[in-house]
Amino acid sequence: MISTEIYKNLLVFMLAAVLIFSPIARGTVRLWSMAPVMLALYAMIFLRLLKVVNTRGTVPAPEKTQRRVQSLDIPIAVLALLATTSFAFSIYKHDSFYALLRLFAYIGLYYVIMNEFDHRMRKRVIWVAISVGSGLSLYGLLQYFGVFDKSWWYPPQFLAATYVNHNHFAGYLELVIPVALSIAVRRKSEDIVYGLCLAAAIVVMSAALLLTQSRGAWISLGASIAIMLMAMLRSEMSLAKKSLVVACLLLAVLALLYFSQDVVTTRLETLSGVSSGEDVSGGRLKIWQGAMGMIKARPLLGVGISNFDSGFYRYRPTGLNVRVVYAHNDYLQAATEMGLVAPVFMVWIFALTVSAGLKKDAGPYAFGCATGVLSLAIHGLVDFNFHITANMIVFVIWIAITMGESCDQRA
């Protein structure tokens, strides 16, 4: 049996490798990139199970490997049961089987982090994600200004870095930016280099987020950070620091808006068509109309996990003449695939995570991760980031870190 230190370092190394590889591999949505990522996640789960088996009956009770019992167990178990049931009644079991494998990999990852990662390990993982987000943002900015190739971007005028679609790269950034911001604001270290690195990371990622021109990400992240700031202002911070936080954030927002005002104005002007009855949703309204037809036809079991594409064609509204793979609303799609109850348990998980992470006495890592979870959860109303493996992995890690930090605080 390997030592505890080697075991923990191996887990961190494997997770770091996944965090680095998955966004670089176009967000990990194709089989060639998904296979090694899933193998790595299942290898981590296997190591955890192997440790449990090897320590059972050989270690004194206080030192045994314990599984943390906490508030997400019930909604996670019900969601897994709903997914398995939907697979049993799926209209196309091939896709459902692979989706079920991904779901159980995410659930396993959550429990590995919850039960095996201590504060130091969580901190290392967070810094890997911040480094990756900053590096990808810098690369994306160089692509945007013509230094590197960006031929795979769709649409080509919106910054997407290594991703294909700008909305999904924006989804990755809205997970990482709040964590960097929370650490910068609430850090206890007075190290100037440490602070400058965080500031540079926040500026680079924020600039890239603006140039993704993802309206959903702008609105989701803006609302989430506003909630995070209100929670921070309730926390035990000095009045001087609270004033400095508000002033710096206002200055940063004004500066970014000034230097990118043409981009922001152009994108926000597209929303003006709402008053004249135009569909400014990019076809989402028609997709949602068809999705509602799917729910009415199979409200309890759905068409099967990952079967939205296979089932949608029967309910395609008149005038929608393109293939629709995703509902562009993660909750609506969950309802079509696993039944009406599924989104309820998704929201339950997110609500418990956010409430645990934004308590006034929560640490900076829990604050930032919970805010990132909230932002992507809001963005899920108009997009499908939950089906982008690279984003979903960070999302699950953030939930686990938030709940882990919360458990440590109560202990």
N, C-alpha and C positions, 0 to 999 in steps of 0.2 A: 504493500500500500504506500503510495506517495505521501510525502509530508504535507501538512496543512498549508504551509507557505507556497510550496510548488503548485498544489492544487488550486489555490486562490489565484496565483499568478497566471496559471494556465487558463482559467476561466476569463480573467481580464484580457489576456492576449487574444483569445478566440473571439470575444465580443468586440474588441477593438478592431480586429481584422474584418469582421462583418460590417462594423460601422464605417470603415474606410472603403471597403470594396463596394458595398451595395449602392451608394449614391453615384459612385464613379461609373458603375455598370448600367448607365441609363436609368437609374432608379430601381433596377432589378425587377423588371416586368416580363422578361422573356425566360424561357426554360434554361438557356445556357448560363444565365446569371443566377437564376433562382435556385438551381440545383445545388451549387456549392454553398450558398447561404443557408438553405434548409439543412444540408448535411452538417454544417457547423453548429446550427442551433440544436439539432437533435444530438450531436456529440456532447454538447454542454449538458443537455438533459440527461443523457446516459451517464455522464460523469457524476452528476448529482445523485442519480439513483444508485449507482455503484457505491458511492460513499455511504448512503443510507444502509444498504445491505451489509457492507463490510463493518460498519460500526455497531450494528444491532447485536446486542447481547455481549459485546466485548469491551464496552466503555462504561464507566460508572454513570449512573442515571443523570447527574447534573451536567455531564459533558456530552451526552448523546446528541446526535443531530436532531434538532427539533424543527417541525414545520410550524411556521407562524400561522396561527388562526386569526384572521382579521376580516374586516367588513366586506371585502370584495369576494369572498369565497362563494357566497350564495348566488349573486348575479352571474359570476363567471361560470359556475356549474350549470345554471339554468341555460345560459347562452350556448354552452357546449352541448347540452342535451337537445336544444332546439335545432342546432346545426346538424347533429347526428340524425335526428328524426327527419329533418328535411332531406338529408342525403338518402335515407331509406325510401322516401317517396319522390325522389328527384325524377324529373323528366329526362335528364341526361346525366347519368351517373359518373361518366368519365371526368367531366369538369368538376363535379361536386366532390369527387374523391380527392383530387389535388387541392381543392379549396379547404377541405377538411384537414388535410395534412398541414397546410399553412396555419390554419386556426389553432391546431393543437401545438404547433411549434411556438406560436406567440404565447399561448397559455403556459406552456412549459418554461419559456424564457422568463415570463413574469415570476413564476415561483422559484426559479433558480436565483434570480436577483434578490427576491424577497428573503430567501432563506440562507443564501450563501454569501451575499455581498455585504461587507461592512461599510462604514462611512468612507474610509479611505479608498476602497475599491469603487464605490459610486462616484466619488470625486474624480478619480482617474478617468472613468468612462465619460463623465460630463466634459472633461477637458479635451478628450479625443473628439467628441462631437463638435465642440466649439472650434477646434482646430480645423476639422474637416469642413465645417460650414464657412469659415473664413477663407480657407484655401479655395473652395469651390466658387465662392463669391468673387474673389480676386480673379480667378480664371475666367469666370463669366463676364466680368467687366472688361477684361482684355479681349475676349471674343466680341463683345458688344461694340467695342471701338475698333475692330478690324485687325487686331494683332494675331489672333488665332482663328482657325476654321470654326464655323458654326452651322454647317450645312444640314445638320439633323434637326435643328430647331423647327418647331411648328406651333404657332406661326413664326416665321423667321425674324420678325421685327421685335419680338419680345424676349428678353434675356432669360435663358433657361439653363446656362452652364452645361453640365454633363447630362442633364435631363432632356427629354424630348419636348415636353410641354411646360410652358412658363408657370402655369398654376401649380404644378407639382413641385417644381423647385422652390416656388414661393412657400408651399406647404412645409417643405423641409426647413426653410429659414424661419418661419413663424414658430417652429418648435424650438429652435436654438437661440434666437435673439433674446427672448425673455430670460433665459437662464444666464446668459452673459450679462444682461442688464441687471438682474437681481444680484448677482455676485458683485458687480461693480458698485452698486449702491449700498449693499449691506455688508461688504467685506470688512473684516477687522484688521487685515494686514495693511501696513503703511508703506509697503514696498512700492517705490515709484515705478520701477520697470514692470511689475505685476499689473499696476493700474493702467499704465500706458498700453500694454498688450491688450487688455480688456477693452479699453477705449477704441483702439485701432480695429479690433475685431467687430465691435458694435457698429462703427462707422462704415466699414467695408460691407458687412452683411446688410445694413440698412440701405445703403446705396444700391446694392444688387436687388434687394426686395422692391424698391421703388421702380427700378428699370424692368422688373418682370412684368410690370403693369397689370398685376393680378388684383382686380378690384375686390374680389372675395377675401384675399389675404390681407389687403390693406384694412378693410373694415373689421375683419375678425381679430387681427392682431391689435389694431387700435383700440377696440373695445376691451380686449383682454388686458392690455397693458394699463388702461384706465382703471380697470377693476383691481389690478395688482397694486397700482399706486395708492388707491384708496385704502387697500388693506395695509400697505406699508405705513401710511400716515397714521394708522391706528396703532401701529406697533411701537415698541419701546425704542424710539430714536430721538435724539436731541432735536430741539426746534431748529437749531442752526443747520443740522444735516437734512432735516425735512425740507427746509427752505431751499437749500442748495440742490436737492434732488429735483424739486419742481422747476427751479430756474434753469438748470442744465438741460432737462428734458424739453422744456419749452424752446430753449435756444436751439437745441438739436433739430427739433421738428421744423422750426421756422427756417433754419439754414438749409435743410434738405429740401423743403418745399420751394425755397427760392431758387436753388440751383437746378431743380428738376421741374420747375413750374409748367413748362410746356408739356412734358410727359403726363403729369398729374392732371392738368386741365383737360387735355385731349381725351384721356380715359374717362374722367368723370363726366364730361360732356355727353358721352354715349348714354348716360342714364337719363338725360333730359327727354328722351323719346317716350318714357313711361307715361307722361301726361297726355301725349297725343295718341296713346293706344298702341304704340309700336312694341314689338317683342324684342327687347334689348337683352334677353336672356341667352342668346345664342342657340335658340331652339329648345331650351330646357323646359319651357312651359308645355310644349307639345309632348316631350318625353315624359314629363310628370303626368300628363293626361293619360297617356298609354299605360304608365305604371299603375295608376289608380284602377284602370280596367283589369290589370293582372291581379291586384289585391282583391277586388270584388269577386273575381272568379275563384281564387284560392286563398281565402283570408286566414285560415288556420295554419296550414302547412307550407304555403308558398309553392313555388315551382321547383325549389331545390337550391341549396347554396351554390352560388356561382353560375346559376342558370338564367340570369336575367336576359342575356343575349338570345338564348335559345327560345325563351318564352315570349319575348316582346313582340315578335313579328305578327302575332295573331291580334295584337291590340294596338298596332301602329296607327296613329291618327292620320287623317287625310292631310296631305301636304308635307308630310315628313318623309323625304325620299332618300334617306341615308341609313346605313347600318348603325344601329344603336347598341353599343356594347355595355355601357354603364348608364345608370339613371341620372347621373350628375346630382345626386342627393343620396348620401350614404345611408341615411335612415329609411328613406323611401325604398331604396334597393333592398335593404335588409328585410323590410316588410314584404316585398314581393317574393323574396327567396326563402325566408324562414317563417313567415307569418307575422301577423300584426303585433304579436307580443315581443318580438325580437328587439325593435327599437327601444322599447320601454326599459329593457335590461341593459342595453348599451348606455342609455342616458343615466341610468342608476349608477353604473360604474364610473362614468365621467363626473357625475355630481358628487359622489363620495370622494373621489380623488381631489377635485378642486376644493371642496370644503375642508379636506384634511390639509392641503398644501397652503391655503391662504389664511390660516389662522394667524392671529397677530403675533403669536410667539413662535411661529414656524421659522426654520432656518432659511438662508438664502437659496439653497439648492432646492428645497421643497417649494419655496415661493416661485422660483423660475420654472421648474418642471410643471407645476400645476397650472401656471399661466400658459405655457406652451400647449398643454393638454386642452385647456379651455379654448384656445385660439383655433386649433385644428378641429375641435368638436363643433365650433360655430361654422367654420369653413365647410364642414361636411354637409351643411344644408344646401350648398350650391355646387359641390364638386365631389370627386371620388378619390381623395387622398388615402382613404383606408384601403384601397386596392393597389396602392403603390408600395411595394414591399419595403423599400428603403425608408420611406416615411413611417410606415406602420411599425417597423422595428424600433425606431426612435420613440415613437408614441408609446409603445408598450414599456420600453425602458423608463421613460419619464413617469408613467403611472407607477411602476414598481419602485422607483427611487422616491417618489413622493410618499407612498405608503410606508416604505421602509424607514424613511426619516421620521415620519409620524410615529411609527412603532417605537423607534429608538428614543424619541422624546418622552413617550409615555412610560417607558421602562424605568 
